[in-house]
Amino acid sequence: MAEPLPTPQDVPAHRIHGLSDGIFAIVMTLLVLELRVPEQAGELAQAAREAHFAADLAALLPRLIVYAFTFLIAGVSWLSHTHFQSSVLRTDRRLAFLNILYLMLVSLLPFTSALIGEHGDTALGVAVYAVNQVLIAAAFLWMLAHAVSGGLMRPGWANERLGQRALVNALVFTVMALLAFAAKPLAWYTPFALILLHPLLGRVMRRPW
């Protein structure tokens, strides 16, 4: 099968790669800014200060959890996106636009992670975060579908299982969004299912895409 030839309307691949890497780097850095050091209670006695500090750290725990799994998921998304870009032979304008849409949704992660960190006790706070993750996965699948249907991919690209990983993310966070209104405490544990599902489905599902 002949490789697709570039056209004058194509966007240079290195510009797409540079923008994408820059967005991911900024997003993953901004996530840590929500972890603010507890203020020191100087007017209290030492024992009271230590108790106050311990309580502040305990209150920070939900933000630490959100930071940890959001950073890891963003990192895995960056790896998938990098594999995708390396598997694309040429980038037409539509694929470039879909990539911008994808990055726009990725750039919302610091906001939605701050939202669930601050309002994780509410169904809406959890659901907004989950929907953001679902939309990121959906945008990635849209990019992949366009690249495949347009013949923009390199031979052998399917071995990366790019679509499978994005589909698993979309399903897990859809469940999280639904559980936010049905069983909110359980919704918090949903993202950790990705640790088991990705390697498990990699063995069970033989469809490489």
Z-matrix of the N, CA and C atoms (Angstrom, degrees):
N
C 1 1.468
C 2 1.523 1 109.50
N 3 1.333 2 116.81 1 128.08
C 4 1.452 3 120.97 2 -177.59
C 5 1.528 4 111.24 3 -70.10
N 6 1.334 5 115.24 4 142.16
C 7 1.463 6 119.77 5 178.69
C 8 1.525 7 109.11 6 -74.45
N 9 1.359 8 117.29 7 143.54
C 10 1.458 9 120.33 8 179.43
C 11 1.518 10 111.07 9 -66.40
N 12 1.309 11 115.91 10 133.79
C 13 1.460 12 120.62 11 -179.15
C 14 1.525 13 110.21 12 -84.37
N 15 1.340 14 117.40 13 144.11
C 16 1.465 15 119.54 14 177.69
C 17 1.520 16 111.29 15 -66.47
N 18 1.318 17 116.40 16 154.55
C 19 1.456 18 122.88 17 177.70
C 20 1.522 19 108.58 18 -122.94
N 21 1.343 20 118.22 19 162.78
C 22 1.463 21 119.95 20 179.01
C 23 1.533 22 112.99 21 -61.41
N 24 1.331 23 117.59 22 -21.10
C 25 1.461 24 120.81 23 -178.81
C 26 1.536 25 112.86 24 -84.29
N 27 1.327 26 117.50 25 -8.73
C 28 1.463 27 120.53 26 -179.05
C 29 1.530 28 110.73 27 -66.75
N 30 1.320 29 115.71 28 151.74
C 31 1.464 30 121.98 29 175.84
C 32 1.526 31 107.88 30 -97.24
N 33 1.339 32 118.84 31 131.75
C 34 1.472 33 120.10 32 -178.74
C 35 1.525 34 111.40 33 -56.66
N 36 1.319 35 115.66 34 133.82
C 37 1.459 36 120.67 35 -175.11
C 38 1.520 37 111.79 36 -60.92
N 39 1.337 38 118.03 37 -37.93
C 40 1.468 39 119.33 38 -176.27
C 41 1.525 40 111.78 39 -66.39
N 42 1.348 41 117.26 40 -26.81
C 43 1.467 42 119.45 41 177.23
C 44 1.534 43 110.27 42 -71.96
N 45 1.324 44 116.14 43 -39.88
C 46 1.462 45 120.87 44 177.27
C 47 1.526 46 110.16 45 -64.16
N 48 1.336 47 116.31 46 -44.45
C 49 1.454 48 120.61 47 -178.82
C 50 1.528 49 111.02 48 -63.56
N 51 1.319 50 116.54 49 -43.04
C 52 1.463 51 120.55 50 -179.48
C 53 1.517 52 112.39 51 -62.93
N 54 1.344 53 116.46 52 -44.62
C 55 1.461 54 120.41 53 178.59
C 56 1.524 55 110.82 54 -63.41
N 57 1.307 56 116.99 55 -44.71
C 58 1.463 57 121.36 56 -177.58
C 59 1.521 58 111.49 57 -63.98
N 60 1.326 59 117.29 58 -46.91
C 61 1.467 60 120.32 59 179.35
C 62 1.519 61 111.15 60 -63.01
N 63 1.334 62 116.31 61 -38.69
C 64 1.460 63 119.82 62 179.61
C 65 1.518 64 112.59 63 -64.68
N 66 1.331 65 116.52 64 -43.16
C 67 1.463 66 120.86 65 179.18
C 68 1.528 67 110.54 66 -62.84
N 69 1.324 68 117.31 67 -47.16
C 70 1.461 69 120.69 68 -180.00
C 71 1.526 70 110.97 69 -61.62
N 72 1.330 71 117.05 70 -40.89
C 73 1.467 72 120.02 71 -179.94
C 74 1.523 73 111.36 72 -63.26
N 75 1.326 74 116.40 73 -42.91
C 76 1.466 75 120.40 74 179.97
C 77 1.518 76 110.70 75 -67.12
N 78 1.329 77 116.78 76 -45.40
C 79 1.465 78 121.23 77 -178.73
C 80 1.527 79 110.64 78 -60.25
N 81 1.319 80 117.24 79 -46.90
C 82 1.457 81 120.67 80 -177.11
C 83 1.523 82 111.77 81 -69.10
N 84 1.332 83 117.10 82 -26.72
C 85 1.463 84 120.60 83 175.21
C 86 1.528 85 111.22 84 -75.55
N 87 1.331 86 116.18 85 -41.30
C 88 1.468 87 119.84 86 -178.52
C 89 1.527 88 112.55 87 -64.66
N 90 1.330 89 117.27 88 -25.39
C 91 1.460 90 120.01 89 -178.62
C 92 1.529 91 111.67 90 -58.82
N 93 1.321 92 116.38 91 -36.23
C 94 1.469 93 119.38 92 -175.50
C 95 1.525 94 111.79 93 -74.90
N 96 1.320 95 117.66 94 -17.97
C 97 1.460 96 120.21 95 -177.88
C 98 1.517 97 112.77 96 -67.23
N 99 1.337 98 117.23 97 -17.59
C 100 1.459 99 120.57 98 177.17
C 101 1.527 100 112.37 99 -77.53
N 102 1.328 101 116.79 100 -8.95
C 103 1.466 102 120.92 101 179.56
C 104 1.525 103 108.29 102 -93.58
N 105 1.305 104 116.30 103 88.76
C 106 1.463 105 121.59 104 -177.11
C 107 1.530 106 110.40 105 -92.20
N 108 1.329 107 114.95 106 136.49
C 109 1.464 108 120.51 107 179.45
C 110 1.528 109 109.28 108 -65.99
N 111 1.340 110 118.17 109 130.87
C 112 1.475 111 120.26 110 179.40
C 113 1.525 112 111.50 111 -58.95
N 114 1.320 113 116.23 112 142.20
C 115 1.461 114 120.76 113 179.30
C 116 1.522 115 110.68 114 -71.91
N 117 1.319 116 115.10 115 147.05
C 118 1.459 117 120.66 116 -178.78
C 119 1.529 118 110.32 117 -82.31
N 120 1.313 119 115.46 118 132.01
C 121 1.471 120 120.86 119 177.87
C 122 1.524 121 108.25 120 -92.74
N 123 1.325 122 117.03 121 87.80
C 124 1.459 123 121.77 122 -171.59
C 125 1.514 124 115.04 123 -73.01
N 126 1.306 125 119.24 124 -24.30
C 127 1.460 126 121.00 125 -174.59
C 128 1.525 127 113.11 126 -85.82
N 129 1.330 128 118.11 127 -5.64
C 130 1.452 129 120.97 128 -178.68
C 131 1.522 130 110.69 129 -91.16
N 132 1.316 131 115.85 130 160.46
C 133 1.454 132 120.99 131 174.21
C 134 1.525 133 109.49 132 -67.80
N 135 1.330 134 117.09 133 163.33
C 136 1.460 135 121.24 134 -174.06
C 137 1.525 136 111.96 135 -56.96
N 138 1.330 137 116.77 136 -46.86
C 139 1.466 138 119.73 137 -178.67
C 140 1.523 139 110.70 138 -63.50
N 141 1.319 140 116.87 139 -40.08
C 142 1.459 141 120.89 140 179.65
C 143 1.528 142 110.70 141 -68.46
N 144 1.337 143 115.92 142 -36.76
C 145 1.471 144 119.63 143 178.18
C 146 1.522 145 110.90 144 -64.02
N 147 1.341 146 116.26 145 -42.37
C 148 1.448 147 119.64 146 179.54
C 149 1.526 148 111.65 147 -65.51
N 150 1.321 149 116.46 148 -38.13
C 151 1.462 150 120.04 149 177.40
C 152 1.521 151 110.52 150 -66.86
N 153 1.340 152 116.09 151 -39.90
C 154 1.470 153 121.06 152 178.32
C 155 1.524 154 110.50 153 -64.50
N 156 1.347 155 115.17 154 -41.60
C 157 1.468 156 119.76 155 179.93
C 158 1.526 157 110.90 156 -65.66
N 159 1.335 158 117.23 157 -41.83
C 160 1.460 159 121.35 158 178.50
C 161 1.526 160 111.03 159 -62.46
N 162 1.322 161 117.00 160 -39.43
C 163 1.459 162 120.77 161 178.33
C 164 1.525 163 111.15 162 -66.29
N 165 1.345 164 116.01 163 -38.65
C 166 1.465 165 119.54 164 177.95
C 167 1.525 166 111.80 165 -65.84
N 168 1.333 167 116.15 166 -39.25
C 169 1.463 168 119.49 167 178.05
C 170 1.526 169 111.00 168 -66.10
N 171 1.344 170 116.02 169 -39.27
C 172 1.459 171 119.70 170 178.12
C 173 1.530 172 110.56 171 -63.19
N 174 1.336 173 116.15 172 -38.37
C 175 1.461 174 120.33 173 178.69
C 176 1.525 175 111.32 174 -68.09
N 177 1.345 176 115.96 175 -23.85
C 178 1.462 177 120.74 176 -179.85
C 179 1.531 178 112.38 177 -81.34
N 180 1.316 179 117.15 178 -12.97
C 181 1.458 180 121.57 179 -174.85
C 182 1.532 181 113.68 180 -55.79
N 183 1.352 182 119.79 181 -45.51
C 184 1.481 183 118.25 182 178.33
C 185 1.527 184 112.77 183 -58.28
N 186 1.329 185 117.25 184 -37.52
C 187 1.465 186 119.60 185 178.62
C 188 1.526 187 111.13 186 -67.56
N 189 1.343 188 116.05 187 -37.40
C 190 1.462 189 119.91 188 177.85
C 191 1.524 190 110.95 189 -63.94
N 192 1.324 191 116.35 190 -41.04
C 193 1.466 192 120.61 191 178.90
C 194 1.522 193 110.36 192 -64.34
N 195 1.328 194 116.21 193 -46.23
C 196 1.469 195 120.72 194 179.45
C 197 1.531 196 110.19 195 -61.66
N 198 1.337 197 115.78 196 -43.43
C 199 1.468 198 119.54 197 178.54
C 200 1.527 199 110.88 198 -59.10
N 201 1.341 200 116.65 199 -46.47
C 202 1.462 201 120.82 200 -175.19
C 203 1.526 202 111.47 201 -62.24
N 204 1.344 203 117.52 202 -53.10
C 205 1.468 204 116.16 203 -175.43
C 206 1.528 205 112.34 204 -76.36
N 207 1.337 206 118.39 205 -26.08
C 208 1.463 207 119.31 206 176.24
C 209 1.525 208 110.66 207 -70.04
N 210 1.338 209 116.31 208 -41.62
C 211 1.466 210 120.23 209 178.97
C 212 1.524 211 110.26 210 -62.97
N 213 1.336 212 116.87 211 -43.97
C 214 1.461 213 120.42 212 -179.37
C 215 1.530 214 111.58 213 -65.95
N 216 1.337 215 116.39 214 -42.67
C 217 1.465 216 119.90 215 179.10
C 218 1.525 217 110.66 216 -65.28
N 219 1.342 218 116.44 217 -40.70
C 220 1.467 219 120.15 218 177.28
C 221 1.522 220 110.39 219 -63.56
N 222 1.335 221 116.63 220 -38.91
C 223 1.456 222 119.96 221 178.44
C 224 1.520 223 112.21 222 -64.45
N 225 1.332 224 116.87 223 -42.70
C 226 1.463 225 120.77 224 177.52
C 227 1.527 226 110.36 225 -66.06
N 228 1.349 227 116.34 226 -37.59
C 229 1.471 228 120.15 227 177.12
C 230 1.525 229 110.56 228 -63.22
N 231 1.334 230 115.88 229 -39.16
C 232 1.467 231 119.47 230 177.41
C 233 1.527 232 110.61 231 -63.38
N 234 1.343 233 116.69 232 -41.46
C 235 1.465 234 119.60 233 178.23
C 236 1.529 235 111.11 234 -61.76
N 237 1.346 236 116.29 235 -45.22
C 238 1.461 237 119.91 236 178.83
C 239 1.523 238 111.14 237 -62.47
N 240 1.330 239 115.52 238 -41.74
C 241 1.464 240 120.11 239 179.87
C 242 1.525 241 110.74 240 -65.41
N 243 1.335 242 116.47 241 -37.83
C 244 1.464 243 120.56 242 177.98
C 245 1.525 244 110.71 243 -65.59
N 246 1.339 245 116.96 244 -43.69
C 247 1.465 246 120.41 245 176.69
C 248 1.527 247 110.54 246 -62.41
N 249 1.323 248 115.77 247 -39.24
C 250 1.468 249 119.69 248 178.70
C 251 1.523 250 110.84 249 -62.23
N 252 1.331 251 116.23 250 -48.37
C 253 1.460 252 119.83 251 -178.68
C 254 1.525 253 111.84 252 -62.43
N 255 1.335 254 116.33 253 -37.14
C 256 1.469 255 118.95 254 179.33
C 257 1.522 256 112.01 255 -72.05
N 258 1.339 257 116.13 256 -15.76
C 259 1.466 258 120.83 257 179.87
C 260 1.523 259 112.59 258 -94.93
N 261 1.324 260 117.02 259 -4.17
C 262 1.463 261 121.54 260 -179.04
C 263 1.527 262 109.61 261 -92.93
N 264 1.323 263 115.97 262 128.05
C 265 1.461 264 120.71 263 179.64
C 266 1.518 265 112.27 264 -78.40
N 267 1.318 266 115.64 265 -38.89
C 268 1.461 267 119.43 266 178.70
C 269 1.515 268 109.10 267 -150.42
N 270 1.334 269 116.19 268 153.61
C 271 1.459 270 122.15 269 -176.74
C 272 1.523 271 109.42 270 -115.68
N 273 1.333 272 116.23 271 107.25
C 274 1.461 273 118.30 272 176.36
C 275 1.533 274 109.10 273 -81.20
N 276 1.327 275 116.22 274 176.18
C 277 1.463 276 119.47 275 -174.63
C 278 1.522 277 112.49 276 -65.03
N 279 1.327 278 116.56 277 -35.73
C 280 1.458 279 118.91 278 -179.41
C 281 1.524 280 110.74 279 -66.81
N 282 1.323 281 116.57 280 -41.66
C 283 1.462 282 119.03 281 178.01
C 284 1.520 283 110.51 282 -64.78
N 285 1.319 284 117.03 283 -37.77
C 286 1.464 285 120.35 284 177.33
C 287 1.529 286 110.68 285 -62.91
N 288 1.343 287 116.66 286 -40.89
C 289 1.463 288 119.80 287 178.29
C 290 1.527 289 111.05 288 -66.17
N 291 1.331 290 117.11 289 -42.31
C 292 1.467 291 120.36 290 178.37
C 293 1.523 292 110.70 291 -63.13
N 294 1.324 293 116.47 292 -34.30
C 295 1.462 294 119.96 293 176.68
C 296 1.529 295 110.76 294 -65.88
N 297 1.330 296 116.60 295 -38.72
C 298 1.473 297 120.38 296 176.84
C 299 1.528 298 110.40 297 -64.15
N 300 1.329 299 117.22 298 -42.21
C 301 1.459 300 121.40 299 176.82
C 302 1.527 301 110.67 300 -60.49
N 303 1.319 302 116.23 301 -43.47
C 304 1.460 303 121.02 302 178.01
C 305 1.526 304 110.79 303 -60.63
N 306 1.328 305 117.06 304 -46.31
C 307 1.462 306 120.84 305 -179.29
C 308 1.529 307 111.77 306 -66.61
N 309 1.324 308 117.52 307 -32.31
C 310 1.460 309 120.74 308 176.57
C 311 1.525 310 110.45 309 -60.92
N 312 1.328 311 116.16 310 -42.00
C 313 1.461 312 120.75 311 179.78
C 314 1.525 313 111.03 312 -70.88
N 315 1.327 314 116.33 313 -36.97
C 316 1.468 315 119.76 314 176.32
C 317 1.529 316 110.27 315 -63.20
N 318 1.330 317 116.79 316 -39.57
C 319 1.465 318 120.47 317 -177.41
C 320 1.526 319 113.04 318 -68.15
N 321 1.341 320 117.11 319 -12.21
C 322 1.469 321 120.64 320 175.85
C 323 1.524 322 112.52 321 -79.22
N 324 1.325 323 118.29 322 -12.58
C 325 1.455 324 121.21 323 -174.51
C 326 1.530 325 114.24 324 -57.46
N 327 1.350 326 120.23 325 -42.49
C 328 1.467 327 117.96 326 176.98
C 329 1.535 328 112.79 327 -59.09
N 330 1.341 329 116.90 328 -36.47
C 331 1.475 330 119.97 329 178.97
C 332 1.516 331 111.11 330 -70.26
N 333 1.338 332 117.60 331 -48.96
C 334 1.460 333 119.31 332 -175.88
C 335 1.529 334 111.56 333 -71.65
N 336 1.336 335 118.07 334 -29.89
C 337 1.462 336 119.36 335 175.69
C 338 1.524 337 110.54 336 -71.29
N 339 1.341 338 117.15 337 -35.59
C 340 1.473 339 119.78 338 173.88
C 341 1.522 340 110.36 339 -65.47
N 342 1.330 341 116.02 340 -36.02
C 343 1.461 342 121.09 341 -179.46
C 344 1.529 343 110.96 342 -64.58
N 345 1.335 344 116.71 343 -47.25
C 346 1.461 345 118.58 344 -179.39
C 347 1.530 346 110.75 345 -72.11
N 348 1.336 347 116.85 346 -29.91
C 349 1.456 348 119.40 347 176.78
C 350 1.516 349 112.44 348 -66.78
N 351 1.321 350 116.27 349 -35.63
C 352 1.467 351 121.18 350 -178.62
C 353 1.518 352 111.96 351 -88.89
N 354 1.328 353 117.11 352 -35.42
C 355 1.471 354 121.34 353 -175.28
C 356 1.531 355 111.54 354 -123.23
N 357 1.335 356 115.81 355 35.14
C 358 1.451 357 119.82 356 179.85
C 359 1.510 358 114.33 357 -68.87
N 360 1.335 359 116.01 358 -9.18
C 361 1.464 360 119.90 359 176.67
C 362 1.518 361 111.75 360 -86.94
N 363 1.334 362 117.00 361 1.65
C 364 1.461 363 120.95 362 178.74
C 365 1.522 364 109.45 363 -113.63
N 366 1.312 365 116.33 364 147.81
C 367 1.463 366 120.61 365 -179.94
C 368 1.523 367 111.53 366 -63.13
N 369 1.326 368 116.61 367 -39.55
C 370 1.457 369 120.36 368 -176.88
C 371 1.529 370 111.33 369 -68.49
N 372 1.340 371 116.67 370 -38.65
C 373 1.457 372 119.74 371 178.45
C 374 1.515 373 112.25 372 -60.89
N 375 1.332 374 116.77 373 -41.27
C 376 1.466 375 121.38 374 178.14
C 377 1.528 376 110.62 375 -70.79
N 378 1.332 377 116.75 376 -42.21
C 379 1.462 378 120.97 377 -176.03
C 380 1.528 379 112.11 378 -65.90
N 381 1.334 380 117.53 379 -39.22
C 382 1.467 381 120.01 380 -179.55
C 383 1.529 382 110.25 381 -62.51
N 384 1.326 383 116.30 382 -42.42
C 385 1.466 384 119.83 383 177.51
C 386 1.529 385 110.50 384 -61.44
N 387 1.330 386 116.57 385 -46.36
C 388 1.463 387 121.01 386 -178.28
C 389 1.529 388 111.13 387 -63.05
N 390 1.324 389 116.89 388 -41.87
C 391 1.469 390 120.79 389 179.78
C 392 1.525 391 110.44 390 -63.89
N 393 1.328 392 117.18 391 -38.07
C 394 1.462 393 120.17 392 176.63
C 395 1.526 394 110.75 393 -58.11
N 396 1.341 395 116.33 394 -44.00
C 397 1.459 396 120.31 395 179.25
C 398 1.535 397 111.62 396 -67.09
N 399 1.329 398 116.92 397 -37.32
C 400 1.473 399 120.70 398 177.63
C 401 1.527 400 109.99 399 -63.06
N 402 1.318 401 116.88 400 -44.00
C 403 1.465 402 120.77 401 -178.48
C 404 1.527 403 111.70 402 -66.34
N 405 1.337 404 116.92 403 -35.03
C 406 1.468 405 120.37 404 176.24
C 407 1.525 406 109.85 405 -61.89
N 408 1.326 407 116.25 406 -46.78
C 409 1.467 408 120.34 407 179.36
C 410 1.526 409 110.98 408 -64.27
N 411 1.340 410 116.60 409 -40.77
C 412 1.465 411 120.45 410 -179.85
C 413 1.523 412 111.07 411 -64.76
N 414 1.331 413 117.04 412 -40.23
C 415 1.462 414 120.67 413 178.76
C 416 1.525 415 110.99 414 -64.63
N 417 1.328 416 115.93 415 -37.95
C 418 1.469 417 119.54 416 177.56
C 419 1.525 418 110.52 417 -64.61
N 420 1.337 419 116.41 418 -43.59
C 421 1.463 420 120.01 419 178.61
C 422 1.529 421 111.13 420 -63.88
N 423 1.313 422 117.28 421 -35.13
C 424 1.467 423 121.47 422 177.27
C 425 1.524 424 110.08 423 -64.29
N 426 1.343 425 116.34 424 -44.77
C 427 1.464 426 120.01 425 176.64
C 428 1.515 427 111.21 426 -59.20
N 429 1.331 428 115.13 427 -46.91
C 430 1.459 429 119.64 428 -178.35
C 431 1.525 430 111.26 429 -62.61
N 432 1.332 431 116.61 430 -43.49
C 433 1.462 432 120.49 431 -179.74
C 434 1.527 433 111.15 432 -61.46
N 435 1.339 434 116.76 433 -41.79
C 436 1.465 435 119.70 434 179.44
C 437 1.526 436 110.93 435 -65.73
N 438 1.333 437 116.35 436 -42.90
C 439 1.469 438 119.62 437 -178.85
C 440 1.518 439 111.13 438 -64.67
N 441 1.331 440 117.20 439 -38.75
C 442 1.464 441 120.54 440 -179.91
C 443 1.528 442 110.49 441 -69.93
N 444 1.335 443 116.55 442 -48.55
C 445 1.467 444 119.86 443 -178.26
C 446 1.527 445 112.16 444 -65.96
N 447 1.338 446 116.29 445 -28.75
C 448 1.463 447 119.89 446 179.86
C 449 1.512 448 113.68 447 -87.67
N 450 1.341 449 117.32 448 1.59
C 451 1.457 450 120.13 449 179.39
C 452 1.513 451 113.21 450 67.20
N 453 1.342 452 116.40 451 34.09
C 454 1.463 453 120.32 452 -176.13
C 455 1.523 454 113.26 453 -95.88
N 456 1.352 455 117.78 454 -2.97
C 457 1.455 456 121.26 455 -173.46
C 458 1.532 457 111.97 456 -94.01
N 459 1.342 458 114.36 457 153.12
C 460 1.453 459 120.93 458 175.49
C 461 1.529 460 110.62 459 -74.69
N 462 1.323 461 118.50 460 154.05
C 463 1.471 462 120.64 461 173.53
C 464 1.527 463 110.03 462 -61.84
N 465 1.324 464 116.37 463 138.88
C 466 1.458 465 121.34 464 178.88
C 467 1.506 466 114.85 465 84.39
N 468 1.329 467 117.45 466 4.57
C 469 1.470 468 120.22 467 -177.75
C 470 1.531 469 112.53 468 -61.51
N 471 1.344 470 117.19 469 -29.88
C 472 1.465 471 120.67 470 -171.98
C 473 1.520 472 112.73 471 -64.42
N 474 1.319 473 117.99 472 -19.32
C 475 1.457 474 120.40 473 -178.84
C 476 1.527 475 112.69 474 -65.61
N 477 1.311 476 117.76 475 -13.59
C 478 1.464 477 121.26 476 178.68
C 479 1.529 478 112.45 477 -79.12
N 480 1.336 479 117.84 478 -11.88
C 481 1.467 480 122.74 479 -179.26
C 482 1.537 481 111.41 480 52.90
N 483 1.317 482 116.34 481 42.97
C 484 1.464 483 121.54 482 -176.36
C 485 1.521 484 111.81 483 -64.12
N 486 1.334 485 116.63 484 -47.80
C 487 1.454 486 120.00 485 -178.12
C 488 1.505 487 112.79 486 -66.39
N 489 1.328 488 117.21 487 -35.35
C 490 1.456 489 120.84 488 -179.05
C 491 1.521 490 111.07 489 -61.58
N 492 1.345 491 116.77 490 -45.74
C 493 1.467 492 120.06 491 -178.46
C 494 1.525 493 111.26 492 -64.01
N 495 1.326 494 116.87 493 -41.84
C 496 1.461 495 119.90 494 179.55
C 497 1.526 496 111.15 495 -66.32
N 498 1.333 497 116.32 496 -38.41
C 499 1.459 498 120.32 497 179.87
C 500 1.528 499 110.98 498 -65.41
N 501 1.330 500 117.34 499 -40.59
C 502 1.465 501 121.01 500 176.83
C 503 1.529 502 110.54 501 -61.18
N 504 1.331 503 116.48 502 -44.41
C 505 1.472 504 119.92 503 177.79
C 506 1.527 505 111.01 504 -59.08
N 507 1.332 506 115.97 505 -45.46
C 508 1.466 507 119.77 506 -178.73
C 509 1.523 508 111.42 507 -61.12
N 510 1.322 509 117.27 508 -42.66
C 511 1.462 510 120.96 509 -178.53
C 512 1.527 511 111.16 510 -67.70
N 513 1.326 512 117.29 511 -43.61
C 514 1.472 513 120.69 512 -178.28
C 515 1.526 514 110.88 513 -63.35
N 516 1.325 515 116.95 514 -44.03
C 517 1.460 516 118.57 515 -177.65
C 518 1.529 517 112.48 516 -77.97
N 519 1.329 518 117.42 517 -21.88
C 520 1.460 519 119.29 518 169.97
C 521 1.523 520 109.91 519 -65.06
N 522 1.324 521 116.10 520 -43.22
C 523 1.472 522 120.61 521 175.99
C 524 1.523 523 110.07 522 -61.05
N 525 1.332 524 117.07 523 -40.94
C 526 1.461 525 120.77 524 179.25
C 527 1.527 526 111.38 525 -61.25
N 528 1.342 527 116.41 526 -42.81
C 529 1.461 528 120.58 527 179.55
C 530 1.522 529 111.45 528 -63.20
N 531 1.323 530 116.69 529 -40.09
C 532 1.466 531 120.58 530 179.32
C 533 1.527 532 111.35 531 -69.61
N 534 1.340 533 116.31 532 -41.22
C 535 1.459 534 119.92 533 179.65
C 536 1.527 535 112.13 534 -67.63
N 537 1.327 536 116.35 535 -23.85
C 538 1.467 537 119.06 536 178.84
C 539 1.525 538 111.39 537 -57.67
N 540 1.331 539 116.93 538 -31.31
C 541 1.465 540 121.02 539 -179.32
C 542 1.527 541 112.41 540 -98.77
N 543 1.339 542 116.32 541 -18.88
C 544 1.467 543 119.50 542 -177.15
C 545 1.528 544 112.73 543 -101.89
N 546 1.325 545 116.53 544 -38.80
C 547 1.471 546 120.84 545 -177.88
C 548 1.528 547 107.82 546 -153.11
N 549 1.330 548 115.55 547 76.75
C 550 1.467 549 121.54 548 -171.10
C 551 1.532 550 114.03 549 -55.56
N 552 1.344 551 120.45 550 -45.22
C 553 1.474 552 118.63 551 179.33
C 554 1.525 553 112.94 552 -58.20
N 555 1.321 554 116.71 553 -36.19
C 556 1.458 555 120.90 554 179.70
C 557 1.525 556 111.46 555 -70.10
N 558 1.328 557 116.66 556 -30.58
C 559 1.464 558 120.54 557 -178.97
C 560 1.519 559 111.82 558 -59.87
N 561 1.333 560 117.12 559 -33.88
C 562 1.458 561 121.10 560 -178.76
C 563 1.520 562 112.16 561 -62.69
N 564 1.324 563 117.53 562 -28.23
C 565 1.462 564 120.87 563 -177.35
C 566 1.528 565 112.64 564 -87.73
N 567 1.321 566 117.02 565 -10.60
C 568 1.465 567 120.87 566 -174.29
C 569 1.525 568 113.87 567 -58.50
N 570 1.347 569 121.04 568 -44.82
C 571 1.470 570 119.59 569 -177.88
C 572 1.524 571 113.77 570 -58.69
N 573 1.341 572 116.99 571 -26.96
C 574 1.465 573 119.02 572 -178.21
C 575 1.526 574 111.30 573 -70.24
N 576 1.335 575 117.05 574 -13.51
C 577 1.467 576 120.12 575 175.33
C 578 1.519 577 111.05 576 -64.61
N 579 1.330 578 117.75 577 -23.20
C 580 1.460 579 120.92 578 179.77
C 581 1.524 580 111.60 579 -63.10
N 582 1.348 581 116.40 580 -30.00
C 583 1.459 582 120.51 581 -179.70
C 584 1.529 583 110.42 582 -61.71
N 585 1.336 584 116.00 583 -34.22
C 586 1.458 585 120.92 584 -179.86
C 587 1.525 586 112.26 585 -90.46
N 588 1.327 587 116.44 586 -39.42
C 589 1.463 588 120.13 587 -171.08
C 590 1.518 589 113.32 588 -70.09
N 591 1.325 590 117.43 589 -40.76
C 592 1.468 591 118.81 590 -176.78
C 593 1.524 592 112.40 591 -60.97
N 594 1.327 593 119.47 592 -53.04
C 595 1.480 594 117.20 593 177.74
C 596 1.519 595 113.62 594 -67.88
N 597 1.350 596 117.21 595 -32.28
C 598 1.463 597 120.02 596 -179.20
C 599 1.520 598 111.35 597 -66.84
N 600 1.332 599 116.02 598 -48.66
C 601 1.459 600 119.20 599 -178.42
C 602 1.516 601 111.82 600 -70.13
N 603 1.339 602 116.04 601 -24.81
C 604 1.457 603 119.25 602 175.59
C 605 1.515 604 112.04 603 -62.45
N 606 1.347 605 115.85 604 -28.14
C 607 1.463 606 119.96 605 178.73
C 608 1.529 607 111.67 606 -90.66
N 609 1.339 608 115.70 607 -37.38
C 610 1.463 609 119.75 608 -174.42
C 611 1.524 610 111.59 609 -77.43
N 612 1.338 611 116.02 610 -45.24
C 613 1.458 612 120.19 611 -177.13
C 614 1.524 613 110.08 612 -86.24
N 615 1.321 614 116.55 613 112.36
C 616 1.454 615 120.68 614 -177.99
C 617 1.509 616 112.70 615 -86.32
N 618 1.333 617 116.73 616 -6.40
C 619 1.457 618 118.39 617 176.50
C 620 1.523 619 108.28 618 -73.63
N 621 1.306 620 119.11 619 115.30
C 622 1.461 621 120.86 620 -169.70
C 623 1.510 622 115.30 621 -70.81
N 624 1.330 623 117.19 622 -20.56
C 625 1.476 624 117.04 623 -174.49
C 626 1.495 625 110.65 624 -67.12
